């Protein structure tokens, strides 16, 4: 507990020096805010790509050149970092929570959880020895986010000369960065702590080769195309030279992976690897999974409890989807068979109404966004400013390799400028993809999740209230989007997006059936089923309740309504089942690499629904959904398990 001593030596009303006087909440809050800033600035300095994602260069003068740097994963740097994190944690613990305002009490809990996670990653899990996906992706993502955040400079160009000099500096740092990665992977092999073979194949071979090509040719071409007219020609040359060196470094990393892990890299599957590396190494284990639930997500439930509760939830959603598909088939007089086959037929029929080109697809998403905003204004669901627009854009070429289908890229949180964008990746006018993924009935659910009232609305409201949100609540400890991340941001951000999908199905004044048509509602239920199943699959594969192959089969059978095992692709006669199994295998591979991330969608949504009901029960006729939503978003991107009680108290006031 931090205290201050009364001043005025010799005063009769002063307590003796050894008697502490409790700080007022304001005094303690001021001291806490100073420590918080010290922590945030240090964290961003140690995680440059996270800093780029958040716009950290504008937060503090010491971070002015952060966009030109990469993280130092060397053992010596991590040891020094851990010592600093321990010291910061001790200082946060010194605060007596009772001396802090409620909001700062919550921030203290968040800071301690973040620091515990970072220390746990290094010292217990030794994740740095096997984080191959991080090492391959981090430099590329850093440059990706730099380019995405660049402002237009005229004549169709993006970025200033200074922006591209920062890109050059970051690319020049890649060879040393990847050399450190090789050293850490070598330590992992010696310690019996290598990556799972699927990560080795996906990142050590395929992604490393793709990144070598990107830095050798794609990035230099982008720089030459986008550098401002009249820019120093040396910048383009510097990026071109740095790109060649980075490409060679990625090629060397790939060679290191081949020499270390492979017998024959030309063979397919696990048989290509040396026998010592063919075993499954993805499972986090029940003890560690439960630790992550408590520390990272603030949940009291165990993995076993989540696994058991997920099955009836999945079955209920599946039954609801089948029943709705049957109603749709009857309405359209489609001769549908009974049971799950009806679902497959209805989705196939709905795919017949789809955009013919990518240009039509983009316009369809924009029109759907306008419908969503108009609906919110008409029903009073949200107070939407008259100048709000959902910006839907075709994914620019530099980002297409990292966006599969669609995604939302928020504006950097710490910058006062910038626009978040709902990106849709072009299909190349592929009629099959347009029918399956972007047909008329599928648009609304995706637009609601990525756009309005999902990610775009969420981040715009948070940006409007950025001064009310503690800086540490924006952090994504470990990384933004790979297996090194704490994933605390998903509970709020992805939970909100999934909640938004469900919210549009609820009755509203003047709209007793909600926003969706029955056909659009079917796609919303499919998205819900997908996220419901993730909880069972993720907890299952990481605690030994499901094998990898069993999870693939379960995913194919539940999501695509196609019975039969996926264990032997060559023995699957139906092309649809083979495609389903391939898609399911990709999904399970993702969950295997990112334990606990996949569950944050449904759990985060459920937390919002629970809080909303508690607020409605407490306030009765005074309950306002509009106010609830705004106050929830003003809490930032942390799990509501950290702030639920505070939010309810705020609403009562």
N, C-alpha and C positions, 0 to 999 in steps of 0.2 A: 504494500500500500504506500503510495506516494503522499507525503504530507508537506505542509509548509508551517514554519514556526512563526508565532506572533512577533512582530517587530516592536521596537521601542524598549530598549533595555532599561530596567529599573522601574517601569510603569507598574503601579499597584494592581491594575486590572489585567496585566499580562500573566499568562500561565507560566509555570516554570519551564525551562528549555526542554526538559525531557518529556513534557506532555504534548502529544500531537494534537493539532487542530485539523479537522477534516476540511478538505477543499470544498468549495461550492461546486455544483455541477458545471457552472460556466468556467470556473478556473481549471477544473480537471479536463473539461472538454477542450480548452485552448491548448493545454499541454498535450493532450491526446492527438489533436490535429497536427501539431508540430511533429510528433513521432510518426503519425500516419504518412505525412508528406515525405519524411526522411526514408521511410520504408518503401513507398511507392517509387520514388526517384531511384533508389538503389535497385529495386526489382527491375525497373525498366532498363536501367543501365546494364544489367546482367542478361536481360532477355530482349535483344534488339529487335527481333522480328515481331514479338508481341508489342513492343513500343511502336513499330511502324503501323501495325494494325490499329492501334488506339490513337495514333497521332501524338505520341509522346514527345516528339521533338519540340512541340510548342509549350510543353508543361513546365520545363525548367531549362535554364541556360546550359546546364551541364549535359543536356541531352541533345544539343543542337545538331551534332553530327551522328546521331544514333542510327539514322537510316543508311549510313555507309558502313555499318558494322555487322558482324555475325557473333553468335554466342561462342564463348570459350568453354568447351566441354572437357578440357584436360583435367586429370586428377588433381593437380595442384590448384587450379582455379576453382574446382568444385569444393575442395577442402576449405579454401579460404571463404568461399561463398557460404558454406554450411556453418562455419564459425560465426559469420556475420548474421546469418539467419537465427542461430541460437541466441545470440546476443540481443537481437531485435525481439525475439519471442520472450526473453526474460524481462525486457523492458515493458512489453505489453502486459505481461502477467503482473507486474508491479502495481498496475492500476487496480484499486479497489473498485469493482463494478458499481457499488452503491454510490460512489462519488461522481459517476458519469451519467449523462442523460441517457434515456432508454435507447435512443438511436445509436449513441456511441458505445453503449454496452453491446449492442448487436455488432457494430463494426469491430469491436475488440474480439468477439467470438470469430468473426470472419477472418481477421488477420491471423489469429492463432491457428485456425484450421488450415489456412493457406501455408503458413510456415511449417506446420507439422507435416503437411503433404509433401512439400519440397524436400524436407529432411528425410522423410520416409522413403521417397523415391531414390535418393542417393545412397542412404546408409542401410536400409533394410532390403528393399527390392533390388538395389544396384541396377536400376533401369538403364543407366547410362551405358552399361556394358552390352545391352541388347537392343538399343533404340534405333535400329537400322532405318525404320520408316522416318523417324525424326531427322536423322542425318541426311537422308536423301532429299526429303521434302523441304526442310527448313530454308535453305538458301533460295530455292525456287519460289517458295511462298513469299519470302521477304521481298524479292524483286517484283513478283506478281502484285503485291499490295502497294508497293511504291508506284507502279505504273497505273494501277486502278485509281489511286488517289490524286493523280496529276490533273491539274486544271488545263482546260483548252487554251492554247496559245495562239490560235488563229490559223486560218487556211487549213483546217482539218488536222492540225498538229496538237500534241499534248506534251505538257511539261516544259519547265524552264531549263536553261542551260545548267543552273545549279542543281535542279532535280536529277538530271542525267549524270552529273558528276557524282552525286551520291550513289546512283546505281552502279557507276563504274567502280567506286570504292568498295561497295559490297561484293561485287563480282570478283574483284581482285583478292578479296579475303577468302574465297572459296577453296583454293588449293590447301591452305593451312588448316582450314576448318575440316576438310575431308581427311587430311592426314591424321588429325586428332581422332576422327571417327574410326579410322582403321585401327588405331592404337587401342581405343576403348573396346572395339569388337574383339580384338586379339586377347585382351584381358578377360573378356567374357567367356571366350572359348577355354582359356586356361582354368577359369573358375567353374566350369560346367554350367555357364549361364548364357548360352547362345540364344538367338531369336528362334521363333518357331519357323519351321521349314517353309511355310506359306509366305511369311514375311520376307524370308531370304529370296524366294523366287520372284515375288511381286516387286520388291523394292531393290534388292541387290542386283537383279538382272534387268527386269523390264524397265522400271522407273529410272534406274541409273543410266541406262542406254538412252532413254527418252530425254533426260535432262542434259546429257552430253550433246545431243543434237540441238536442243533448245539454246544452250549457251553458245554453241559454235556458229549457228546460223540464224535462228529465229530472233533472238534478242538483238544482235547487231543490226539486223534489218529493221527492226522496230525503232531502234535508236536513230538510225539514219533517216527514216521516214518521218519521225516526230520531233527531232531536234528543231528548235526555232530557227527560222530563216536568219542567216547571218551569224549563227553560232560558231564558236571556235571549232575548226575541223579536227582539232586534237581530241575533242571529247569523243567523237565517233570512233576515232582510231583507238583511243584508250579502251572503250567498251569492246571493240572488235578484238583487240589483243587480250584483254582480260577474259573475254568469252572463250577464246581458244585455250587459254590456260585452264579455265574452269572445266571446259569440255574434257581436256586431257586428265584432269583430276578425277572427274566422274568415271572416265574409262579405267583409270588405275584402281578406283574403288571397286568397280565391277570385276576387274581381274583379281583383286584381293579376295572378293567374295567367292569367285570361282575356285581359286586355288585353295581357299580355306575350307569350303563347305562341299564342294562338288566332286563326284567321280566323273560324271559326263553331263555337262550342262545342256547338251543337245537333246537329251531324253526328256520326256514329259513326266511331271508329277514327282512324287517323293522318291521314286527309284533313282532319280538323277543324282541325289545327294550321297555323300559318304554315309555309311551305316550309322556312325555316331550322331548324325544330325537328322535322322529320319523320324524320330519320335515326335509326338505332339508335345509342344512346350507352350501352348497358349493359355492354359487354365491358370487363373489367378489363385484359385483355392478358396475354400469357404471362410477361413480365418481372415485372409486378406480382403476378400470381397466384403465381409461384414465390417471390417475396419474402414474400408472406403465408404460404405453406406453411412456409417456414423460420422466420420471425420469430414469427408468431402461433400456429402449431400445432406448431412444433418438428419438422417433417418434413424428411427428406432427399430425398424423392422430388420429381420435377417434375410439373407439370400434364400434360405429354406422357406421362410414364410412367404416371400414374394413369389417364389416358384409355385408353391401350392395354391395361392390365391389367384394366380394368373389363369389357370386352366378354366374355371367356370366363367371368368370374364371373357376369355377367348371364345368359348362355346356360345355364350349368350350373344356376342356380337355377330358370330358366324350365322347363328339361327336368324337373327334380325336381317342380315344381309340376304339370306336365302329367301325369306318371306317377302322382302321388298322386290327382289328379282322376279319372283313368281307374279306379284301384282303388276309389275311393269310388263311382263310377257303377256299377261291376260289383257291388259289395257290396249296393247298394240296388236292383239290377236296373233302373237307369234306362237307357233306350235312347239311349246317347250316341254321337255321331259320333266319328271319329278326330281326333286332333290338337287344336289350340287350341280348337275349337268345344266340345270336352268340358268345358273349364274354364268357359266361359261358362254352359253348361247346369248344371253342378254348383253354381256360385255362385247361379244362379237358383233351383235346387231348395232349397238350404240357406236361402235367404231366406224360404221358406214357414214356417219355424219361428222366429217372432219375437214379441217382446212386442206386445200390442195397444195399450198406452198408455205414456206416459212414466213413469207411476208404476210400471208393471210392469217397464219397462226399468231404472229405478233399483234396484228390488229385485233384479233379475237380476244387475246389476253387484255389488251387495253380496254376494249369494250366491256369485258367482264369486270375489270377493275372499276370502271365508271358505274356499272350496275351495283356493285358492292357498296361504293361510297354513297350513291343515291339512296340505297336501302337504309343505310345507317342514319342518314339525315332524316329520312321520312319516318322512321320508327323511333327516333330518339335514342338509338342504341349507344351512339357516341356523339359528342359535340365536335363535329368535324368543321374546321375552318373553311371559309369559302374558297381560299386559295390552295387548299390541299389537292394534290394530284398524285396518283400512283404512277411512278415512272417505271415503265416496262421497257426493257431494251434487249436487243440481241446480244448475247454474250460476245464481248470483243475477242479477237483471235488469241491474245496472250493468256486469256483465262479459260479457254475452251477445254484445255487438257485437264483442268482441275474442277470443272463443273459438269456433272452428268445430268443433263435434262434441264434443271432449273436450280437457282439458288438466290439468296439475298446477300448482298454485300453492304453492310452498314457504312455510313460515313464515319471517319475516325472520331472517336468519342471526345477526345481532348481538344479537337479543333473546332473553331467557331464556324468554319466553312466546310463545304463538302455535301454531297447528296448521296443518300443510300439508293441502291438500284436493285430492282427485281430483274435478274438476268434469266433469259430463256435461251438455251443453246440451240442453234439451228440444226436441223436434221439433214440438210442437203436436199430438201424437198423429197425426202424418203416417204413414200405413201404408207408404208407399213408402220413406221414410227409415228407418223402423224395420226394415223387411225388409233393406234394402241395407247399413246401417251397424251395426245393433244386433241382428242375429239371434242365435240361440242359439250358433251356431258361431263368431261373430265376437267374442263378449264376452271370451274368455280372453286373446287376444293383446293387446287394448287395455288390459284390466285389468292384465296383466303389465307393460306398458310404462309406463303412467301411475301405477299403483298399486304392487302387490307382485309381484315383488321389484324393480320398477323405481323410478321417481322417488320415490314416497312412502317406501319403505324406505331408499333411498339417502340422502335428505335427513334422515330421522329418525336414521339412524346417524351421519351427519356432524354433526348438531346435538348428539347425545350426546357426540361427541368434539370439539366446537367449540374447546375450549381447546388441543387438539393441532394445530389447523389454523391456519396463519398467516393473519392478517387479509387480506393482499394476495391470497391464493389465492381469496378469495370475490369479488374485484372483477370487474366486467364492463366493461373499459375502453371508452369511447366511448358505450355505451348498453347496455340490457339486451336489447332485442329489436327492432332495426332495422338498417338498412344502415350505421349509424355504429359498430356493435359489432365488437370484436375477435374474438368468437366462441370465445375460448379455453375458455369454460365448456361449450360443446357437446361437446367431445371427451370429457370425462369424464361429464357428465350424460346426454347423448343416447347416447353410446357405451355407458354402463352400462345404460340402458333397453333398447337393442337387444340387448345381451348377455343381459339378463334374459329376453327373449323366446326367444332361442336356447337358453339354459340349461335352460329348462323342457322342451325337446325331447330333452335328453340322458338316457340311462339313469341311474337312481339305484337305490340299494339298496331292494329291494322294489317297484321301478317300472321294469322293464326297457324299457318303451316311453315313459318320461318322463311328463309331466303330461297332454299334450294327447290328446284323441280324434283320429282321423284327420281328421275334419271341422274341428276347431279347429286342427290342424297345417296344414291348407290355408291358413287365414287367416294363420297365422304365416309361412308361406312367401311369401304375397302381400306381407306387410309387408317381408320380407327382400328380395324382388325390387324393391320400390319404392325401398328405400334403396340397393341395389346399383346400380340404374340412375341414381340421382342423381349418383353419382361420374362416370359417363361424360357425363351431360348437363351438369353444372356445369362440369367442366373443358373440355368441348367448346364450349359457347357463349361462355365467357369467353376462350378462346384462338383462336377462329376456326375450330375444327375442325368445328363444327356451326353452321348458321344457326339463328335462332330458330324458323322454321317447320319445319325438319328435326327440331329437338328436340321440338317439339309432336307431330309425326307419330310419331316414335320412341316417345315416351312413351305415346301412345294404343295403338300396335301392341303394345308389350311388356307394359304393365300391364293393359290391358283385352282383349288378345288379339283386337283388331279391326283387320284389315288395311285399308290405304288411306290416302291422304294427307289431311291436315287443312287444306290451304292455302285451299280455297274452301268455306266452310260451306254456301253455297247449293246446291252441287253434290253434297252428301252425301245420298243418299236415305234411309239408315237413321237413325231417331231415336236409337238407341243409339250410333251412331258420332258423331253430332253432339254428344250429351251428353258422350261420351268426349273429343272434341276440345276442347270448352269447358273441361272439367275439366283436361285436359293443359295448355291454354293458361294457366290460372290458376297451375298448378304451375310452369311454366317462367318465368312473370312473376315469381314469388317468387324463384326461383333467380337470375334475371337481376339482381335488386335486391340480393341478399345473397351476393356471391361468396365461396366456400369454406365457407359455413355448411352447405350441403346435403350436403357430403361427410363431415361430422364424425360422423354416425351410424355409417356402416359402418367408417370408419377408426378411430374410437374403439373400436368393438366388437372389431375385429381386433387392436388393441393390447392389449386385455384378454386375449384368447385367447392371444396370443403370450406375454405375461407369465406367464399361468397355466401354459402348457406349460414355459416356462423354469424356473419355480418347481418344477414337478413333476419335471423332469429333475434339478434340483439337489438336491432333498430326498428323492426316492425315496419310501420307505415313510413318511417323516416328513411328507410333504405333507398339508396339511389345507385343503380347499376353504373351510371356514368361516373359518379364520384368514386365508387369502389374500383373501377377499372383504372382511373387516373392515379389514385393513391397507391394501387398495386404497382403500376409501372414506375412510379417515382421511387420505388425501393431499389431499382437497379437490377443487374443481372446476377443475383444470388438466389439460392433456394429459399422459398418462403418459410421453410422450417426455421430460418434465422430471424424472421421479422413478423411472423404471423400475429403474435400477441400485440406487438407494437402497432401494426396496421389496424387491428380491431379497436384498440384504444383511440387511435387517431380518428377513426370513423365515428366512434361514440361521441367524440368532442365536437 
